[in-house]
Amino acid sequence: MPVTDFDVIVAGAGPAGSTAATLLAQHGHRVLMIERGRHPRFHIGESMLPFSAPVFARLGIRLEASDYQRKDGAEFIDEGTARSIRFALNGRYQPYQVERARFDHSLADNAVAQGVSLQQEETVRSVHINATRVRVETDRQQYTARYLVDATGRSAFMGRQTSAIQRIEGLGCFALYTHYRVTSPQARALFQSGDIKVLMQDIGWIWVIPLVNERLSVGLVVRDKSATALRGAALFEKYLAASSVLQGLLQGAVAETGVHSEADFSFSNQQRYGQRYACCGDAAGFLDPVFSSGVFLAVVGAQRVADRVHEALATGTEATADLLATDGQELDEGFNTMRLFIERFYRSDMVQRLFFEADRSDTIREEISALLSGDLWRRDNAFKRMLLEGRQGRKRTA
Ligand SMILES: Cc1cc2nc3c(=O)[nH]c(=O)nc-3n(C[C@H](O)[C@H](O)[C@H](O)COP(=O)(O)OP(=O)(O)OC[C@H]3O[C@@H](n4cnc5c(N)ncnc54)[C@H](O)[C@@H]3O)c2cc1C
């Protein structure tokens, strides 16, 4: 008879799900992770922040330069004015740019190696929670557990079930992206530095992320969709052709796929935990691709959920509805700092005034680098304080 009763069921085997599942298994709990896809599967979101490293270390994951592209910095370029600034990011921890198919697969394999049961190509269809148990129905069978972790990414299973998803307005509207195989001298130089490049455009911005095996991930994020009638490949190609940086990088390049798109990605989940369940990763809310905070916030949040759920399972208090309340507040500080940073990027001339001026002050440059690295909880960062104080009187909405 297959086992259908567990301590914890984790829905979704992306970075958040694999992190929560692995840490709970390390604590000795019986964990089932259910994934509707099959690894390796494509996923966008390739640029990692340095401060994810301590979580990866706890998982027992070591990122190597033979598998992934080292990321040493982030360069912001305004081609209109020819101004640019580079922030070094390889300080305390070495970050990487990863192909997500490989990376997410290795996290899921690592979870299984540490005792997690993984069901793939199986979709969670409904969740029923009562005072004593969680019952999860998939398209194949039914399972029970003491606790559910929702790590279903932007599908946000529990958030949608409880109608708690709210769009965040004013950030990126949609993204168009593809991968190229590249051979130009400019691309070779970029593989040496490993920098992510952010090219500022009138309509939004473009990311350029070097990946191993001489490949570049290129994506256009559009801020205001009413600014152009063009859509899809025509819009993407227009902006690539207008960028002299990209024209150099992509000389002789071959696109590996057609142009993909993602829209309406920014949302908050107003009900991130409740009796016998908690959400983590994008299922708890997603901001925006700029500053590459998605996977970082996903694994840091999943780690916090796993540690708290472990304590509760050990003491038999896992039915407490506000189990995550204190952690939620602390996580909010990081999430809100990143949210305000991103809002400033889209709504003010922060990039022009502060980024490009950061050359003048080592302190500001270092403070911005700290936020771009994921060092979000540091108290002595005046740039962070400036972001938070600008929000006085506004309550957390994410
Ligand atoms: C355009 C764009 C660019 C981005 N760029 C970056 C970047 O450069 N760096 C970065 O850090 N982040 C980036 N992100 C964000 C990043 O992709 C996410 O934050 C990250 O993948 C979150 O991980 P997760 O585990 O929460 O969700 P996911 O990685 O989405 O994993 C969720 C998993 O749940 C599974 N699932 C969903 N529903 C069900 C169900 N009902 N039953 C079973 N399984 C289910 C899915 O198949 C999926 O495998 C980007 C996002 C976008 C939209």
The ligand as an SDF file (V2000), in Angstrom:
LIG
                    3D

 53 58  0  0  0  0  0  0  0  0999 V2000
    9.8130   37.7820  -16.1250 C   0  0  0  0  0  0  0  0  0  0  0  0
   10.3820   37.3200  -14.8200 C   0  0  0  0  0  0  0  0  0  0  0  0
   11.7610   37.3490  -14.6060 C   0  0  0  0  0  0  0  0  0  0  0  0
   12.2870   36.9410  -13.3680 C   0  0  0  0  0  0  0  0  0  0  0  0
   13.6430   37.0280  -13.1460 N   0  0  0  0  0  0  0  0  0  0  0  0
   14.1420   36.6710  -11.9240 C   0  0  0  0  0  0  0  0  0  0  0  0
   15.5430   36.7200  -11.6540 C   0  0  0  0  0  0  0  0  0  0  0  0
   16.3510   37.1110  -12.5040 O   0  0  0  0  0  0  0  0  0  0  0  0
   15.9850   36.3190  -10.4230 N   0  0  0  0  0  0  0  0  0  0  0  0
   15.1060   35.8650   -9.4590 C   0  0  0  0  0  0  0  0  0  0  0  0
   15.5480   35.5230   -8.3610 O   0  0  0  0  0  0  0  0  0  0  0  0
   13.7980   35.7810   -9.7050 N   0  0  0  0  0  0  0  0  0  0  0  0
   13.2950   36.1620  -10.9050 C   0  0  0  0  0  0  0  0  0  0  0  0
   11.9540   36.0310  -11.1480 N   0  0  0  0  0  0  0  0  0  0  0  0
   11.1030   35.4740  -10.0860 C   0  0  0  0  0  0  0  0  0  0  0  0
   11.3160   33.9610   -9.9000 C   0  0  0  0  0  0  0  0  0  0  0  0
   11.0840   33.3120  -11.1100 O   0  0  0  0  0  0  0  0  0  0  0  0
   10.3710   33.4630   -8.8120 C   0  0  0  0  0  0  0  0  0  0  0  0
   10.3750   34.3630   -7.7310 O   0  0  0  0  0  0  0  0  0  0  0  0
   10.7560   32.0680   -8.2870 C   0  0  0  0  0  0  0  0  0  0  0  0
   10.6460   31.1150   -9.3050 O   0  0  0  0  0  0  0  0  0  0  0  0
    9.8630   31.6990   -7.0950 C   0  0  0  0  0  0  0  0  0  0  0  0
   10.0570   30.3560   -6.7140 O   0  0  0  0  0  0  0  0  0  0  0  0
    8.8270   29.4900   -6.1540 P   0  0  0  0  0  0  0  0  0  0  0  0
    9.3870   28.2010   -5.7290 O   0  0  0  0  0  0  0  0  0  0  0  0
    8.0480   30.3030   -5.2130 O   0  0  0  0  0  0  0  0  0  0  0  0
    7.8590   29.3070   -7.4090 O   0  0  0  0  0  0  0  0  0  0  0  0
    8.1030   28.5070   -8.7670 P   0  0  0  0  0  0  0  0  0  0  0  0
    9.5300   28.4920   -9.1110 O   0  0  0  0  0  0  0  0  0  0  0  0
    7.1650   29.0890   -9.7640 O   0  0  0  0  0  0  0  0  0  0  0  0
    7.6650   27.0160   -8.4060 O   0  0  0  0  0  0  0  0  0  0  0  0
    6.3230   26.6930   -8.1610 C   0  0  0  0  0  0  0  0  0  0  0  0
    6.1020   25.2520   -8.5930 C   0  0  0  0  0  0  0  0  0  0  0  0
    4.7780   24.8660   -8.1970 O   0  0  0  0  0  0  0  0  0  0  0  0
    4.2320   24.0430   -9.2000 C   0  0  0  0  0  0  0  0  0  0  0  0
    2.7730   24.1100   -9.0660 N   0  0  0  0  0  0  0  0  0  0  0  0
    1.9550   25.1520   -9.3090 C   0  0  0  0  0  0  0  0  0  0  0  0
    0.6820   24.8360   -9.0500 N   0  0  0  0  0  0  0  0  0  0  0  0
    0.6910   23.5520   -8.6390 C   0  0  0  0  0  0  0  0  0  0  0  0
   -0.3210   22.6450   -8.2070 C   0  0  0  0  0  0  0  0  0  0  0  0
   -1.6350   23.0090   -8.1650 N   0  0  0  0  0  0  0  0  0  0  0  0
    0.0350   21.3770   -7.8620 N   0  0  0  0  0  0  0  0  0  0  0  0
    1.3380   20.9850   -7.8830 C   0  0  0  0  0  0  0  0  0  0  0  0
    2.3380   21.8130   -8.2780 N   0  0  0  0  0  0  0  0  0  0  0  0
    2.0270   23.0790   -8.6470 C   0  0  0  0  0  0  0  0  0  0  0  0
    4.7650   24.6410  -10.4880 C   0  0  0  0  0  0  0  0  0  0  0  0
    4.7440   23.7000  -11.5430 O   0  0  0  0  0  0  0  0  0  0  0  0
    6.1810   25.0610  -10.0940 C   0  0  0  0  0  0  0  0  0  0  0  0
    7.1370   24.0620  -10.3980 O   0  0  0  0  0  0  0  0  0  0  0  0
   11.4230   36.4530  -12.3620 C   0  0  0  0  0  0  0  0  0  0  0  0
   10.0370   36.3950  -12.5820 C   0  0  0  0  0  0  0  0  0  0  0  0
    9.5180   36.8450  -13.7900 C   0  0  0  0  0  0  0  0  0  0  0  0
    8.0170   36.8080  -14.0010 C   0  0  0  0  0  0  0  0  0  0  0  0
  1  2  1  0
  2  3  1  0
  2 52  2  0
  3  4  2  0
  4  5  1  0
  4 50  1  0
  5  6  2  0
  6  7  1  0
  6 13  1  0
  7  8  2  0
  7  9  1  0
  9 10  1  0
 10 11  2  0
 10 12  1  0
 12 13  2  0
 13 14  1  0
 14 15  1  0
 14 50  1  0
 15 16  1  0
 16 17  1  0
 16 18  1  0
 18 19  1  0
 18 20  1  0
 20 21  1  0
 20 22  1  0
 22 23  1  0
 23 24  1  0
 24 25  2  0
 24 26  1  0
 24 27  1  0
 27 28  1  0
 28 29  2  0
 28 30  1  0
 28 31  1  0
 31 32  1  0
 32 33  1  0
 33 34  1  0
 33 48  1  0
 34 35  1  0
 35 36  1  0
 35 46  1  0
 36 37  1  0
 36 45  1  0
 37 38  2  0
 38 39  1  0
 39 40  1  0
 39 45  2  0
 40 41  1  0
 40 42  2  0
 42 43  1  0
 43 44  2  0
 44 45  1  0
 46 47  1  0
 46 48  1  0
 48 49  1  0
 50 51  2  0
 51 52  1  0
 52 53  1  0
M  END
$$$$
